[in-house]
Amino acid sequence: MANFSKSNVPQFSVEVYQNEYLPEGGREVNAIVTVTSTGGGTVGSAVAAPHLYTPGQGPDAAVAIMVDCSGSMDYPPTKMRGARDATAAAIDALRDGVHFAVIGGTHVAKEVYPGGGELAVADAQTRDRAKQALRKLSAGGGTAIGTWLRLADRLLSSADVAIRHGIVLTDGRNEHESSEDLQAALDACAGRFTADARGVGTDWEVKEVTGIASALLGTSDIVADPAGLSADFTQMMETAMGKEVADVALRLWTPVGTSVKFVKQVAPTVEPLTDRRTEAGPRAGDYPTGSWGDESRDYHVCVEVPEAGLGQEMLAARVSLVIPQGDGTAQTLGAQGLVRAVWTDDMTASTSINPQVAHYTGQAELAQVIQQGLDARKAGDADGATAKLGRAVQLASASGNADTAKLLAKVVDVVDAAAGTVRLKAKVAEADEMTLETRSTKTVRVKK
């Protein structure tokens, strides 16, 4: 294991926010866990896996950019041009020494650069060659994103690196493979690399794009106007280059008789993690969180404890951060937080809801009612859509989620935000509806 200066290693911290007081017979314990990673130094200058770390450099990384080259990318031609320019901008943002490849995606996946089943190593010369290769990209064929992901996995796994990341750009529905084939590809790639997904234009399926990003622990978004792609790709690549630690898991230990009801990320986006648990020894489970740079995220942990008498207290859960090593061992990242339960007959103590828990419970509901409202609207259920989107407006207004409130106002006319009284707009631009759906899981941080 290499020796590395402590100053370059990101430091993780864990803070727990909860009301630990339960009434007599109370069993449900809720806590918001804030995880913060700081001090990694300059962009990408810290350790991802100590054995791969060289002082003064970023962690070794590999990136695969998957560009949709299906026939629809030519309608309008600005889409293909925008995709080429955006990929060139992303290549410019690569750090020297990072391994990379460009994949052209249709109903099959083709290596655009460097080819031969290999990755290139970023420097002035390879960046230039990659950008020349992009000029040959043309639109034609169908869409089978699972094939793109499997090729990306093969290429990324060929490099002995710490951080593996993909970027997926599509403009259409995944019509040339079954949803089962796409899911099988996602299952095969999950935990092997992270990926961001972007939909350009308005002819793609929101649930497909967000599902890809969710499965691969990345971000998803809409770029309705192809002219915005270059700025978006540059920012995505800069964020990827800022990742310093890969494969971090939230480890939850619970005592005998305690069960985990759910674990979900609640900021910066809502992301359910409960079903992704892998067992990590007696009464402990790991929940994947992907790669980290200098950043902070919030998680909502809910556990059910056995009943206890008034005045008793117990440790309901212990949260720590680890990097599972694949051989059953794990590297611990040194930070932990404790979730407690105390039974009291003080009604004021036991009935007050912690502000963090209340805020994020509302943000999770906000994401859910937006999805339900838009689904109802598509199904022609005007009353159901009005009720759900009205509740969304109310929640966005109460929690100060101004970005979501603005997006909602493009889909409904707001009569009274505080009461959640709205009218569905007769005409809604497709891009506005898709933007609301794609960004519905974005949350605002609670003001601490």
C-alpha positions in Angstrom: 0.0 0.0 0.0 1.5 3.4 -1.0 2.3 6.0 1.6 0.3 9.1 1.1 0.2 12.5 2.7 -2.8 12.7 5.0 -3.5 16.3 3.8 -4.4 14.9 0.3 -6.9 12.3 1.6 -10.5 13.4 1.8 -11.8 13.4 5.3 -15.3 12.0 5.8 -17.6 13.1 8.6 -21.1 11.9 9.7 -23.7 14.0 11.6 -27.0 12.5 12.8 -30.1 14.6 13.2 -33.1 13.0 15.0 -35.6 13.2 17.8 -34.5 10.2 19.9 -37.6 10.4 22.2 -40.3 7.8 21.7 -43.7 7.5 23.5 -44.5 4.4 25.5 -45.0 1.6 22.9 -43.2 3.7 20.2 -41.0 1.6 17.8 -40.2 3.7 14.8 -37.0 5.7 14.9 -36.1 8.2 12.1 -32.8 10.0 11.5 -31.3 12.2 8.9 -27.6 11.3 8.4 -25.4 14.0 6.8 -22.2 12.7 5.2 -19.6 15.2 4.2 -16.3 14.6 2.3 -13.8 17.5 2.5 -10.1 18.3 2.1 -9.4 16.2 -1.0 -7.3 19.2 -2.3 -7.6 20.3 -5.9 -10.0 18.7 -8.3 -9.3 15.0 -8.4 -6.2 15.2 -6.3 -6.9 12.7 -3.6 -7.0 9.0 -3.0 -9.6 6.6 -4.4 -7.9 3.4 -3.6 -4.6 3.8 -1.7 -2.7 1.2 -3.7 -3.3 3.3 -6.9 -2.5 6.6 -5.4 0.5 8.6 -6.5 1.2 11.8 -4.5 0.7 15.0 -6.6 -1.8 13.3 -9.0 -5.4 12.7 -9.1 -6.7 9.2 -8.6 -6.4 7.0 -11.7 -9.7 7.2 -13.6 -11.3 5.9 -16.8 -14.2 7.5 -18.6 -16.4 6.2 -21.5 -18.5 8.6 -23.4 -21.5 6.9 -25.1 -23.0 9.1 -27.9 -26.4 8.3 -29.5 -25.8 7.9 -33.3 -29.3 6.6 -34.1 -31.1 7.9 -37.2 -33.2 10.3 -35.2 -30.1 12.3 -34.2 -30.3 13.9 -37.7 -33.7 15.4 -36.9 -32.9 18.2 -36.6 -29.2 18.1 -37.7 -28.4 20.4 -34.8 -28.7 17.3 -32.5 -25.8 15.4 -34.0 -23.7 18.6 -34.3 -24.5 19.4 -30.7 -23.5 15.9 -29.6 -20.2 16.1 -31.5 -19.4 19.5 -30.0 -20.4 18.4 -26.5 -18.2 15.2 -26.7 -15.3 17.4 -27.8 -15.9 19.7 -24.9 -15.9 16.8 -22.5 -12.7 15.4 -23.9 -11.1 18.9 -23.4 -12.1 18.6 -19.7 -10.3 15.3 -19.2 -7.3 15.5 -16.8 -4.0 14.4 -18.3 -3.4 10.7 -17.7 -7.1 9.7 -17.5 -8.0 6.7 -19.6 -10.9 7.3 -22.0 -12.9 6.0 -24.9 -15.7 7.3 -27.1 -18.5 4.9 -28.1 -21.1 5.4 -30.9 -24.4 4.0 -30.0 -27.1 2.6 -32.3 -28.8 -0.8 -32.2 -25.2 -1.9 -31.7 -22.2 -0.3 -30.0 -19.2 0.8 -32.0 -15.8 2.0 -30.7 -15.3 5.5 -32.2 -11.9 6.2 -30.4 -9.3 4.8 -29.8 -10.7 1.4 -31.1 -9.2 -2.1 -30.8 -10.8 -2.8 -27.5 -8.6 -0.3 -25.7 -8.7 3.0 -23.9 -6.6 6.0 -24.8 -4.6 8.0 -22.2 -5.5 11.7 -22.2 -2.9 14.1 -23.4 -2.8 16.9 -26.0 -2.2 14.4 -28.8 -4.9 11.8 -27.9 -7.5 14.6 -27.3 -6.8 15.9 -30.7 -7.1 12.5 -32.4 -10.3 11.8 -30.5 -11.8 15.1 -31.7 -10.8 14.2 -35.3 -12.5 10.8 -34.9 -15.7 12.6 -33.8 -16.0 14.3 -37.1 -16.8 10.9 -38.7 -19.8 10.4 -36.4 -23.0 10.2 -38.5 -26.6 9.3 -37.6 -28.2 6.0 -38.8 -29.7 2.9 -37.1 -31.7 2.2 -34.0 -31.3 2.4 -30.2 -30.2 -0.4 -27.9 -28.6 1.3 -24.9 -27.8 -2.0 -23.1 -25.2 -2.8 -25.8 -23.6 0.6 -25.3 -23.3 0.0 -21.5 -21.9 -3.5 -21.9 -19.2 -2.2 -24.3 -18.4 0.6 -21.9 -18.0 -1.9 -19.1 -15.6 -4.1 -21.1 -13.5 -1.0 -22.0 -13.5 0.5 -18.5 -12.7 -2.8 -16.8 -9.6 -3.1 -19.0 -7.8 -0.4 -17.0 -6.4 -0.9 -13.5 -8.0 2.3 -12.1 -9.9 3.5 -9.1 -12.6 5.6 -10.6 -14.7 4.3 -13.6 -17.3 6.6 -15.0 -19.6 6.7 -18.0 -21.6 9.4 -19.8 -24.7 8.4 -21.8 -26.4 10.7 -24.3 -29.6 9.6 -26.0 -32.3 11.4 -28.0 -34.8 8.5 -28.4 -36.6 5.6 -26.8 -34.7 2.4 -26.4 -36.7 0.6 -29.1 -34.3 -2.0 -30.4 -33.9 -4.1 -27.3 -36.4 -5.3 -24.6 -36.7 -3.5 -21.3 -35.5 -6.9 -19.8 -32.3 -6.7 -21.9 -31.6 -3.1 -20.7 -32.3 -4.1 -17.1 -29.9 -7.1 -17.4 -27.2 -4.8 -18.8 -27.7 -2.3 -15.9 -27.6 -5.2 -13.4 -24.3 -6.4 -14.9 -22.8 -2.9 -14.8 -24.0 -1.8 -11.4 -21.2 -1.5 -8.9 -18.6 -1.7 -11.8 -18.8 1.9 -12.9 -21.0 5.0 -12.3 -22.7 6.9 -15.1 -24.5 10.1 -15.8 -27.4 10.1 -18.4 -28.7 12.9 -20.5 -31.7 13.1 -22.8 -31.5 15.6 -25.7 -34.6 17.0 -27.3 -38.0 15.7 -26.3 -38.4 12.3 -28.0 -36.8 10.1 -25.3 -38.4 8.3 -22.4 -37.8 10.0 -19.0 -38.1 6.8 -16.9 -35.5 5.1 -19.1 -32.9 7.9 -18.7 -33.5 8.4 -15.0 -33.5 4.7 -14.5 -30.1 4.3 -16.1 -28.6 7.1 -13.9 -30.3 5.7 -10.8 -29.0 2.1 -11.4 -25.5 3.4 -12.0 -25.5 6.0 -9.1 -25.1 9.0 -11.4 -27.1 12.1 -12.4 -29.8 12.5 -15.0 -31.1 15.6 -16.8 -32.8 16.9 -19.9 -31.0 19.1 -22.4 -34.0 20.2 -24.4 -32.0 22.5 -26.7 -28.9 20.8 -28.3 -27.1 24.1 -28.0 -26.9 23.5 -24.2 -25.1 20.2 -24.5 -21.5 21.5 -24.5 -21.8 23.4 -21.3 -23.6 20.4 -19.7 -21.0 17.9 -20.8 -18.1 20.1 -19.7 -19.7 20.4 -16.2 -20.4 16.7 -16.0 -16.8 15.8 -16.9 -15.4 18.4 -14.5 -17.5 16.8 -11.7 -16.3 13.3 -12.7 -12.7 14.6 -12.6 -13.4 15.9 -9.1 -14.3 12.4 -7.7 -11.6 11.2 -5.3 -13.0 8.1 -3.6 -14.8 5.3 -5.4 -17.3 2.6 -4.2 -18.2 4.2 -0.8 -20.9 2.3 1.1 -23.1 3.5 4.0 -22.8 0.7 6.5 -25.7 0.3 8.9 -25.4 -1.9 12.0 -28.5 -2.6 14.0 -28.8 -4.5 17.3 -30.8 -7.7 17.9 -34.5 -7.3 17.4 -34.1 -4.1 15.3 -35.1 -4.1 11.6 -34.4 -1.6 8.9 -37.6 -0.1 7.4 -35.8 2.0 4.7 -32.6 3.8 3.7 -32.8 6.6 1.1 -30.6 9.4 -0.1 -32.7 12.6 0.3 -30.2 15.3 -0.9 -29.2 16.4 -3.4 -31.7 14.0 -4.9 -34.1 11.4 -3.7 -32.7 7.9 -4.4 -34.1 4.8 -2.7 -31.3 2.5 -1.4 -33.2 0.0 0.7 -33.3 -2.8 -2.0 -29.6 -2.3 -2.8 -28.4 -3.6 0.6 -25.6 -6.2 0.6 -25.0 -8.1 3.9 -21.8 -7.2 5.7 -21.6 -9.5 8.6 -23.9 -10.1 11.6 -26.7 -7.5 11.7 -24.8 -5.1 9.3 -25.6 -4.1 5.7 -23.9 -1.9 3.1 -25.8 0.6 0.9 -23.9 1.8 -2.2 -23.4 5.6 -2.6 -21.0 5.6 -5.6 -18.0 8.0 -5.9 -17.2 11.1 -3.9 -15.4 14.4 -4.3 -15.7 17.4 -2.1 -19.4 17.3 -1.3 -22.1 16.6 1.2 -25.2 14.4 0.9 -28.1 13.6 3.3 -29.7 10.1 3.9 -32.9 9.2 5.7 -32.6 6.1 7.8 -35.7 4.5 9.4 -35.5 1.6 11.8 -38.0 -0.3 13.9 -36.8 -1.1 17.4 -38.3 -3.6 20.0 -40.6 -2.1 22.6 -39.0 -1.0 25.9 -40.2 0.5 29.1 -40.3 4.2 30.0 -36.9 5.6 30.9 -35.0 3.0 28.9 -32.7 3.9 26.1 -30.8 2.0 23.4 -28.6 2.3 20.4 -31.0 1.9 17.5 -28.4 1.9 14.7 -24.8 2.7 14.0 -23.9 4.4 10.7 -20.3 4.2 9.3 -18.6 4.6 5.9 -16.6 1.9 4.3 -15.1 0.8 1.0 -15.9 -2.9 0.6 -12.9 -4.7 -0.9 -14.6 -7.6 -2.6 -13.0 -10.3 -0.4 -15.4 -9.7 2.4 -13.2 -7.1 4.1 -13.7 -3.4 4.0 -11.6 -0.3 4.4 -13.2 2.0 7.0 -13.3 5.7 6.4 -13.2 6.6 10.0 -16.5 8.4 10.4 -19.5 7.1 12.3 -22.8 8.3 13.7 -25.2 6.9 16.3 -29.0 6.7 16.1 -30.6 6.5 19.6 -34.0 5.6 21.0 -35.1 6.9 24.5 -38.6 6.1 25.8 -40.3 8.9 27.7 -43.7 9.9 29.1 -43.0 13.5 28.2 -45.5 14.1 25.5 -43.8 17.3 24.3 -40.5 15.5 23.8 -41.9 12.4 22.1 -44.3 14.1 19.7 -41.9 16.8 18.3 -40.6 16.0 14.9 -37.0 16.8 14.2 -36.9 19.7 11.6 -34.5 17.8 9.3 -36.6 14.6 9.3 -39.8 16.7 8.6 -38.1 18.6 5.8 -36.9 15.6 4.0 -40.1 13.6 4.5 -41.8 16.5 2.7 -39.1 16.5 -0.1 -39.5 12.7 -0.7 -43.3 13.2 -0.8 -42.8 16.1 -3.3 -40.9 13.9 -5.7 -43.5 11.1 -5.4 -46.6 13.4 -6.0 -45.0 15.0 -9.0 -44.5 11.6 -10.6 -48.0 10.5 -9.7 -49.5 13.8 -10.9 -47.7 13.6 -14.3 -48.6 9.9 -14.7 -52.3 10.8 -14.0 -52.1 13.7 -16.5 -50.8 11.3 -19.2 -53.5 8.8 -18.4 -56.2 11.5 -18.9 -57.1 11.6 -15.1 -57.5 15.4 -14.8 -58.9 15.3 -11.2 -56.1 13.0 -10.0 -53.4 15.1 -11.7 -54.8 18.3 -10.3 -54.9 16.9 -6.7 -51.3 15.5 -6.9 -49.7 18.5 -8.6 -51.6 20.8 -6.2 -50.0 19.0 -3.3 -46.7 19.3 -5.0 -47.1 23.0 -5.3 -48.0 23.2 -1.6 -44.9 21.2 -0.6 -42.5 23.1 -2.9 -43.8 26.4 -1.5 -43.6 25.3 2.2 -40.1 23.9 1.9 -38.7 26.8 -0.2 -37.9 24.5 -3.2 -38.0 27.5 -5.7 -36.6 25.5 -8.6 -39.3 22.9 -8.5 -42.0 25.5 -7.8 -40.9 27.3 -11.1 -41.1 24.0 -13.1 -44.5 23.2 -11.6 -45.8 26.7 -12.6 -45.1 25.7 -16.3 -47.5 22.8 -16.0 -50.2 24.2 -13.7 -51.7 27.6 -13.0 -51.2 28.3 -9.3 -54.2 29.8 -7.7 -53.1 29.5 -4.0 -49.6 27.9 -3.4 -50.0 27.6 0.4 -53.3 25.8 0.0 -52.2 23.8 -3.0 -55.0 25.1 -5.2 -54.1 24.8 -8.9 -55.6 24.4 -12.4 -54.1 22.2 -15.1 -52.8 24.2 -18.0 -54.6 23.4 -21.2 -51.4 23.4 -23.3 -48.0 22.4 -21.8 -44.8 22.4 -23.8 -43.4 18.8 -23.9 -40.0 20.0 -22.8 -41.5 21.7 -19.7 -43.4 18.5 -18.7 -40.3 16.4 -19.3 -38.1 18.8 -17.4 -40.4 18.6 -14.4 -40.5 14.8 -14.5 -36.7 14.5 -14.9 -35.9 16.9 -12.1 -38.7 15.9 -9.8 -36.2 14.1 -7.4 -34.0 17.2 -6.9 -34.3 18.4 -3.4 -33.3 21.5 -1.4 -31.1 21.2 1.6 -32.6 21.9 5.0 -31.4 25.1 6.5 -29.5 23.9 9.5 
